[in-house]
Each structure stands twice: as structure tokens, then as C-alpha cells.
Amino acid sequence: MAYYPINETTNFGEEKGEHKSLFEHRGNEINAQYSQKVAVLAEKHGYTFINANAGLTDETGNLKADLTFDGAHMLPDGYEIVLDNLLPYL
């Protein structure tokens, strides 16, 4: 499965640096690179790679602010979108 996007731009009132490791390494950019590596591994071993992220991002590729409370973790509405995206595979 693809890594979920994060929100790198909205201020959620978190303490500075609380999720520093996620954001300092260009989170969504690196998530996309790692997701691509997972896709290659899945194909190599005969598995289906699933990207359940459709509908989670805004126009800039960040996790929609209303789907997260801190930019890194999704609220239930985000997981409902993920579930809807997973249903064709279940």
C-alpha cells in the first residue's frame, strides 16, 4: 500500500518540531518515493500494489487540513475515504 500523504503547510498548533522528522525530509516527496519502491517490490513478488489515497489531498498534494488534527495523523473522515478506496480490493 502507498504511504498516506501528510499536511506540510497548515499550522495545527503543535509544538514546533513535534513531527519534525516527518516534515524536515520533504514528507510527501519522500512518501511518494518510498511508495514507488513498495510498488516495485509488490510487482516483483506478485502482489497488488494499492494506492488508497485518492480524495485525501488538496490541490497542492497535502493531506487535506480537515482530515487531520496535526498534519500527520488522519481523523475518522480520512480513514472513511481510505476504506472506500479499499473496498474494490476486499
Buried (B, 14 or more C-beta within 10 A) or exposed (E): BBBBBBBBEBEEEEEEEEBEEBBEEEBBEEBBEEBEEBBEEBEEEEEEBBEBBEEBBBEEBBBBBEBBEBBBEBEEEBBEBBEEBEEEEE
